[in-house]
């Protein structure tokens, strides 16, 4: 219990900031999780270019061009 209290005292300013400000990193953590999932599923991509494009398409940062035939 003493260790927990000393840790709280050490980081009290950071703890107060979490209540004061509404910023957090949940969006970034979600993106990282999705990229890791793609990495696990896409084991075997020979080219990093294709892997990068898969990530960008999944996050709607790039659209797929449809060729006119």
C-alpha positions as protocol buffer text, in pm:
chain_id: "A"
residue {
  index: 1
  type: UNK
  ca { x: 0 y: 0 z: 0 }
}
residue {
  index: 2
  type: UNK
  ca { x: 287 y: 239 z: 73 }
}
residue {
  index: 3
  type: UNK
  ca { x: 430 y: 180 z: -272 }
}
residue {
  index: 4
  type: UNK
  ca { x: 97 y: 261 z: -436 }
}
residue {
  index: 5
  type: UNK
  ca { x: 62 y: 585 z: -238 }
}
residue {
  index: 6
  type: UNK
  ca { x: 416 y: 696 z: -318 }
}
residue {
  index: 7
  type: UNK
  ca { x: 355 y: 625 z: -686 }
}
residue {
  index: 8
  type: UNK
  ca { x: 34 y: 832 z: -674 }
}
residue {
  index: 9
  type: UNK
  ca { x: 224 y: 1121 z: -515 }
}
residue {
  index: 10
  type: UNK
  ca { x: 496 y: 1097 z: -776 }
}
residue {
  index: 11
  type: UNK
  ca { x: 252 y: 1117 z: -1068 }
}
residue {
  index: 12
  type: UNK
  ca { x: -20 y: 1339 z: -915 }
}
residue {
  index: 13
  type: UNK
  ca { x: 22 y: 1618 z: -1172 }
}
residue {
  index: 14
  type: UNK
  ca { x: -26 y: 1371 z: -1459 }
}
residue {
  index: 15
  type: UNK
  ca { x: -332 y: 1221 z: -1291 }
}
residue {
  index: 16
  type: UNK
  ca { x: -483 y: 1568 z: -1246 }
}
residue {
  index: 17
  type: UNK
  ca { x: -424 y: 1642 z: -1615 }
}
residue {
  index: 18
  type: UNK
  ca { x: -626 y: 1336 z: -1718 }
}
residue {
  index: 19
  type: UNK
  ca { x: -929 y: 1483 z: -1541 }
}
residue {
  index: 20
  type: UNK
  ca { x: -863 y: 1839 z: -1655 }
}
residue {
  index: 21
  type: UNK
  ca { x: -814 y: 1778 z: -2028 }
}
residue {
  index: 22
  type: UNK
  ca { x: -1015 y: 1561 z: -2264 }
}
residue {
  index: 23
  type: UNK
  ca { x: -722 y: 1449 z: -2479 }
}
residue {
  index: 24
  type: UNK
  ca { x: -639 y: 1081 z: -2504 }
}
residue {
  index: 25
  type: UNK
  ca { x: -475 y: 840 z: -2743 }
}
residue {
  index: 26
  type: UNK
  ca { x: -758 y: 592 z: -2800 }
}
residue {
  index: 27
  type: UNK
  ca { x: -787 y: 675 z: -3172 }
}
residue {
  index: 28
  type: UNK
  ca { x: -417 y: 615 z: -3225 }
}
residue {
  index: 29
  type: UNK
  ca { x: -430 y: 290 z: -3028 }
}
residue {
  index: 30
  type: UNK
  ca { x: -720 y: 175 z: -3245 }
}
residue {
  index: 31
  type: UNK
  ca { x: -524 y: 245 z: -3562 }
}
residue {
  index: 32
  type: UNK
  ca { x: -221 y: 58 z: -3426 }
}
residue {
  index: 33
  type: UNK
  ca { x: -440 y: -238 z: -3333 }
}
residue {
  index: 34
  type: UNK
  ca { x: -593 y: -249 z: -3682 }
}
residue {
  index: 35
  type: UNK
  ca { x: -247 y: -238 z: -3843 }
}
residue {
  index: 36
  type: UNK
  ca { x: -124 y: -521 z: -3621 }
}
residue {
  index: 37
  type: UNK
  ca { x: -431 y: -726 z: -3712 }
}
residue {
  index: 38
  type: UNK
  ca { x: -367 y: -670 z: -4084 }
}
residue {
  index: 39
  type: UNK
  ca { x: -5 y: -768 z: -4027 }
}
residue {
  index: 40
  type: UNK
  ca { x: -110 y: -1097 z: -3865 }
}
residue {
  index: 41
  type: UNK
  ca { x: -367 y: -1178 z: -4132 }
}
residue {
  index: 42
  type: UNK
  ca { x: -152 y: -1067 z: -4425 }
}
residue {
  index: 43
  type: UNK
  ca { x: 145 y: -1285 z: -4342 }
}
residue {
  index: 44
  type: UNK
  ca { x: 312 y: -1351 z: -4672 }
}
residue {
  index: 45
  type: UNK
  ca { x: 301 y: -1018 z: -4850 }
}
residue {
  index: 46
  type: UNK
  ca { x: 613 y: -1022 z: -5063 }
}
residue {
  index: 47
  type: UNK
  ca { x: 624 y: -649 z: -5112 }
}
residue {
  index: 48
  type: UNK
  ca { x: 598 y: -379 z: -4844 }
}
residue {
  index: 49
  type: UNK
  ca { x: 427 y: -156 z: -5104 }
}
residue {
  index: 50
  type: UNK
  ca { x: 124 y: -389 z: -5112 }
}
residue {
  index: 51
  type: UNK
  ca { x: 113 y: -413 z: -4733 }
}
residue {
  index: 52
  type: UNK
  ca { x: 124 y: -33 z: -4700 }
}
residue {
  index: 53
  type: UNK
  ca { x: -154 y: 6 z: -4959 }
}
residue {
  index: 54
  type: UNK
  ca { x: -369 y: -245 z: -4773 }
}
residue {
  index: 55
  type: UNK
  ca { x: -333 y: -37 z: -4455 }
}
residue {
  index: 56
  type: UNK
  ca { x: -414 y: 288 z: -4636 }
}
residue {
  index: 57
  type: UNK
  ca { x: -720 y: 139 z: -4809 }
}
residue {
  index: 58
  type: UNK
  ca { x: -847 y: -10 z: -4482 }
}
residue {
  index: 59
  type: UNK
  ca { x: -828 y: 332 z: -4314 }
}
residue {
  index: 60
  type: UNK
  ca { x: -999 y: 501 z: -4613 }
}
residue {
  index: 61
  type: UNK
  ca { x: -693 y: 716 z: -4680 }
}
residue {
  index: 62
  type: UNK
  ca { x: -664 y: 594 z: -5039 }
}
residue {
  index: 63
  type: UNK
  ca { x: -934 y: 483 z: -5278 }
}
residue {
  index: 64
  type: UNK
  ca { x: -903 y: 202 z: -5527 }
}
residue {
  index: 65
  type: UNK
  ca { x: -892 y: 322 z: -5887 }
}
residue {
  index: 66
  type: UNK
  ca { x: -1124 y: 124 z: -6109 }
}
residue {
  index: 67
  type: UNK
  ca { x: -989 y: 79 z: -6458 }
}
residue {
  index: 68
  type: UNK
  ca { x: -1203 y: 151 z: -6762 }
}
residue {
  index: 69
  type: UNK
  ca { x: -1218 y: -151 z: -6989 }
}
